[in-house]
């Protein structure tokens, strides 16, 4: 397995050859690293499920290089979809629409809908164009574990099971795309992500949220337990007695800003000293990876304000957590 610089044309050409040959390539996007395969090659997509140990009921997002290409794989209902693509593509927005016959059922987990997005990363777009293939690409990590935002995260977890890693540096957004369903009368968020719901609502007006913890997911990231560290993590309110380490206990703390009295923790990760949600989102998964590698007794995280990207961050922490305190989402709804 090779790791090549994603900014080099020779690396993109080699990665494209692997994709066309039915292989797997980990590549950078603005959100997290994806594990890409030819979306129209069922055998290649099956290998993605096998490498990730991903349940076959969990659909995979299809990545394209243009809105025109998206319409080869999905049936976009009206001009409203075009407005969303024009406004937010390329970027961290995935649209769920009825699929066309070009997409094999294994990609959509047998659903009649397909999730499609256009990533905002030059290496991802170059790979899609050079391979002349849409890419079925979930995050490049074992299913349910912390998502990768650096090439080293991919190498640590999947290096002996895939064909190539394109190293494009650290992902700028740091949390997965927002998934928006256009299959009903009102647009519905299936997964909070890198595009804040408030920004989408400014364009679409009325907006609904999906139910939580679906047995049959409509999109990635809807299972109750996801994005999980090996070390147990708890989301606690500040002042909760469980937040403090007990005698002899090694505890790691994840906090938005610099906390008071943090000297009792074995390790502290601050997501943004200034409380900037974009910086916090970009740092989230890397911070969880670092804490997890320390092999502490447990991790604790204080809740973040659920506005903007804070909703996506809290969604990831809740699905990672073994115990949750507080509300279940924006406005108490999930």
VENGI-V183163 format. One record per helix or strand of 2 or more residues. SS is the DSSP state (2 for helix, 1 for strand). FROM is the first residue (numbers start at 1). LEN is the number of residues. If there is no record, write none. Layout:
BEGIN
ss->SS from->FROM len->LEN
ss->SS from->FROM len->LEN
END
This chain:
BEGIN
ss->1 from->2 len->4
ss->2 from->9 len->12
ss->1 from->25 len->3
ss->1 from->34 len->5
ss->2 from->42 len->11
ss->1 from->62 len->2
ss->2 from->67 len->7
ss->1 from->74 len->2
ss->2 from->79 len->10
ss->1 from->93 len->7
ss->1 from->113 len->5
ss->2 from->122 len->10
ss->1 from->135 len->5
ss->2 from->151 len->8
ss->1 from->164 len->4
ss->1 from->178 len->4
ss->1 from->188 len->4
ss->2 from->197 len->8
ss->1 from->208 len->2
ss->1 from->233 len->4
ss->2 from->241 len->3
ss->1 from->251 len->5
ss->2 from->262 len->3
ss->1 from->267 len->4
ss->2 from->277 len->17
ss->1 from->298 len->5
ss->2 from->310 len->11
ss->1 from->323 len->2
ss->2 from->330 len->3
END
